[in-house]
């Protein structure tokens, strides 16, 4: 039972990551590889504030969101000048910069050693220390973020984002500024991604910089490719599929090294098959 609970916690956390990224990639059409950077910032904000300043988890979530929003605003202003492959390259650079910052600022982040002893959330005396309670918190957070994003994409701002994806020139002709919606979608995505990082840090009660490298950004990107671009349910479906695959391999009894190589092979084959049969993903509305 504990195994199932742990698995569903990961589904919820990666579902939040995928939904947040889909706003930028799926609806706005921008190839962002910065998700791991904000994931790491949110995780470390919670870890540092809870272990060194004994701050309540929910306050650390808010602070992490603000920090990520500020970073997202600065980087988003720069990225709004780019599109296509250039956007992806610059956003990947942000992930690399954040990773190296977390790795080398040993006085604040403990460097490669990481941070131990991160606590579980408490709210008005109620503790989320048990995994089942923590799962409830993750599901409630995922549900809130899902409906918040659903409202966003159905709003006039969401229609502008879709317009930017379809034809930027038409959006400009209709009197809408192109760079501001791009930047705001990036900031919004960054702040929501921070929430997933906070949950992840509190769930494991330990983090280190190695989790937040570029390969993690690519993995999150793969989730929305599989689940479907510009579809929030597809984001959650993609998270379930991509998290479940390595778990299924565990039951085959293969050596760890063989299982890891087979996992990468299956991921690659899945993407190739999807790109051939359904380029927009399982539930997606747009092609990459």
N, C-alpha and C positions, 0 to 999 in steps of 0.2 A: 504493500500500500504506500509506504514511504517513497518507493521508487516512482510510482505513478504521480504522486504529489510533486516530487522534485521535477519530473518531466513537464508537468503542466505549469510549474512556475517558470521554467525556461521558455515554454510556448508563449506565456504572457509577456515576458520581458522582451523576447525577440519580436513578438507581435507589435509591441510599442515601437521598437526600433524600425520595423518595416513600414508601419503606418506613417511614422514621422518622415522617413526617407521618400515615401511615395508622393508626398506633397510636392517635393522638389523635382523628383525624377519623373514620376508618372503624370502629374497634373500640369507641371510647368515645363517639362521636357528638358530639364537641365541635368547633365551627367555628373552628379556629385559623388565624390568618394571621401567626403569629410565626416561621415557619420561616426566612424570610430573615434575621431578626435573629440567630439562633443560627448560621446559615450564615456570616454575616459575622464574628461573634465568633470562631468556629473558624478562619476564614481569617486573620484579623488576629492571632490568638494565635500561629499558626505563622509568619506573615510577620515579626512583631516579634521573636519569640524567636530565629528563625534568622538574621535579618539584623543585629540589634543585640546579641545575646548569644551568637551562634554555637552555638546549642543543636541537638542532634540532632533530626531531624524527628519521630521516634517519641515522644520526650519531649514535644515541643510538642503532639502529638496528645493525649496524656494530660492535659496542663495545660489545653488547650482544652476537653476534655470536662469537667474539674472546674469550670472557670469557667462554662461553659454550664449545668452541673448546678446550681451555686449560684444563678445568675440565674434558671434555670427553677424552682428551689425557691421563691424569693421571689415571682416573678411567678405561679407556679402556685398558691401559697397565696391570692393575690388572685383569680385567675381561677376558682378552685374555687367561689367565691361566685356566679358568673354561669353562665348557660347561653344557648344559642341565639344570637340576634343580638348580645346584649350581650357575650358571650364573644368573638365575632368582632371587635367594635369595639375592645375593650380589648386584644386580642392584636395587632391591626393598629397600635394606638398604640405598642406595644412596638417593633415594626419601625421605625416612624418615629423613635422616640427613639434607638434604636441607630444608625440611619443618620445622624442629625444629630450624634450623638456621634463617630462615625467621621469625619465630614466636618469637624468643628470642632476636634477635639483634635489640632492640627497637630504639636505637640511629640512626640506618641506615634505618630500614624498618618500623618503627612505630609499630612493633610487631603485636598483634592481631587487632589493630585498623585499620591497612592498610594505604594506601596512596591515598589521594583524589586530585582532581584538575589536573589530567594528561591531557595534551592537545592533540588535533588532529594534524595530520601531515600537514606540509606546504612545498611546493617545488617551488622555484623561484617565490614566491608571490602567487602561487595557493594553496588554502586551501582545505583540505579534511574534513572540519568540518561537512558538511552535510552527512547524512547516505548514500545517493546515491553515492556521490563522494568517500566515504570511501569504499563502496562496490566495486567500480571500482578498487580501489587500491588493495583490497583483491583478486579480481579475477585476476588481472594482476600478483600479487605475486604468487598466486597458479599456474597460467599457466607457469610462469618462472620456478618454482620449479618442476613442473610436467615434463617439457621438459628437464630440467637439469638432473633429475633422470632417465628419459627415455634414455638419452644419456649415462649415467653412467652404467646402467644395460646392455646396448648393447655393451659396450666397453670390452676390454680384462680384465680390472679390475672387471667388473661385472661378467664375466665368471668365474673368480677365486672365487668370492663370492659364486656363484652357486655351484662351485665345492666343496667348503668347506661344503656347506650344504649337498651335496650328499655323499661325501666320503673324509674326511680330509686326510686319508692316501694316497689316489691317488694323491691329490694335492701336498703332500710332495714328493712323488715319482717323480712327473713331475718337481720338482725343485722349486716350489713356497713355500715361507714362509707362514705358516698358521697364526701366531699370528699378523703379521703386517696388513694384509687385514682386520682381525677382528677388530683391534684397529682403523684403518682408517675409516671403515664403521661406527663405533660407534661415532667417532669424527665428521664425516660428518653429521650423523643423528642428533647429539646434536646441531650443529650450525644451521641447518635448523629448528629444533624445536624451537630454540630461536626466530626466526622470527615470528612464530605463537604467542609466548608469547608477543612480542612487539605489534603486531596488537591487541591482546586481551586487553592488558592494555590500549592502546590508544582508543579502541572502547568503553570500559566501562567507561573510565576516572576515574576508581577506582579499586584497587585490594587489597586483603588481603590473608594471607597465606592459609586459609582454602580451597581455590580453588585447591591448588597444593599438595594435599595429595595422599596417595597410591591409594585410590579409583579412583582418576582421571586417574592414570597410567593404572589401570585395565580397565577403560572405554575406553581409547584410544586403548588398546590392543584388547578389544572386537570388536572395529570398524574394525580392519584389519582381525579378525577372520571371521566376518560376510561378509565383502566385498570380501575377498579372499587374500590368501597369495601369495606373489610374483606377484602381479598384481596392477599396479598403478591406473588403472581405478577402480578396485575393492576397493581400498582405499577410493576413492572419493564416490563411491556408498555406502560403509559401513557408511561413515560419514553422508550422506543424510538420510539413514535409521535410524541410531541410534539417530540422532538429531530430526528427525521427529516424532518418536514414542511418546515421552512425550508431544509434541505439539498436537498430535491427541487426547491424553487423556484430554487435556484442554477443548476440545469442548464437552466432555461427561457430563460436569457439576458435576463431582464427587467432594467430599470433598478433600482438599489438601492431607491429610494423607492417605486416601484411594487411591488416584491417584498415590502417591509415591510408595505405596506398590504394586499396580497393575503394575506400570512401571517395578519394579524389577522382578516381576513374569513373565512379557512378555519378558524381556531381557533373563531370565533364560530359558524359553520355547523355544525362538528363537535359543539359542545356542544349546540346546539339540536336537532340530529338525535338525539343520544344521549338527551337529556332526554325526547324524544318516543317513541323506539323502546325504549330500555333505560335508564331513569333511574338504575339502580344502577351503570352503567358496563359495560364489555365483560365483565369477569369478576367483577364485584362481587356481594355478597350482600345489601346493604342499599341502600335509596334515601336520597338526601340529605334 
